[in-house]
């Protein structure tokens, strides 16, 4: 009986550690996603604004054309 309790305690400790590790990973991913979403929004705003010549960047032909 004591062996079963000890095995269960070991499994619980392992699961707690795993949960904490995964929580840290998810938190880092959420921070990274937030950063990337801000960067995409910034880039979309930049494309939507006209440049110095009054031409929208989205309407310009690429330089290789």
C-alpha positions in Angstrom: 0.0 0.0 0.0 2.8 2.4 0.9 4.5 1.7 -2.4 1.3 2.6 -4.3 1.0 5.9 -2.4 4.7 6.7 -3.0 4.3 6.0 -6.7 1.1 8.2 -6.9 3.0 11.0 -5.1 5.9 10.7 -7.6 3.4 10.9 -10.5 1.7 13.9 -9.0 5.1 15.6 -8.5 6.0 14.9 -12.1 2.6 16.2 -13.3 3.0 19.4 -11.3 6.4 20.0 -12.7 5.2 19.3 -16.2 2.2 21.7 -15.7 4.5 24.4 -14.5 6.9 23.9 -17.4 4.1 24.0 -19.9 2.6 27.1 -18.3 5.9 28.9 -18.7 6.1 27.9 -22.3 2.5 29.1 -23.0 3.2 32.4 -21.3 6.3 32.9 -23.5 4.3 32.0 -26.6 1.6 34.5 -25.6 4.2 37.3 -25.2 5.7 36.4 -28.5 2.3 36.4 -30.2 1.4 39.8 -28.7 4.7 41.2 -30.0 4.1 39.8 -33.5 0.6 41.1 -33.6 1.8 44.6 -32.8 4.5 44.3 -35.5 1.9 43.2 -38.1 -0.4 46.1 -37.1 2.5 48.5 -37.4 3.4 47.2 -40.9 -0.2 47.3 -42.0 -0.4 50.9 -40.9 2.8 51.8 -42.7 1.5 50.2 -45.9 -1.8 52.1 -45.6 -0.1 55.5 -45.2 1.1 57.5 -48.2 4.9 58.0 -48.6 6.6 61.4 -49.1 5.4 61.6 -52.7 1.8 61.1 -51.7 1.7 57.6 -53.1 0.4 54.7 -51.0 3.1 52.1 -50.6 0.5 49.4 -51.4 -0.1 51.0 -54.7 3.6 51.2 -55.8 5.1 48.7 -58.2 8.0 46.7 -56.8 11.4 48.0 -57.8 12.1 45.0 -60.1 9.2 46.0 -62.5 
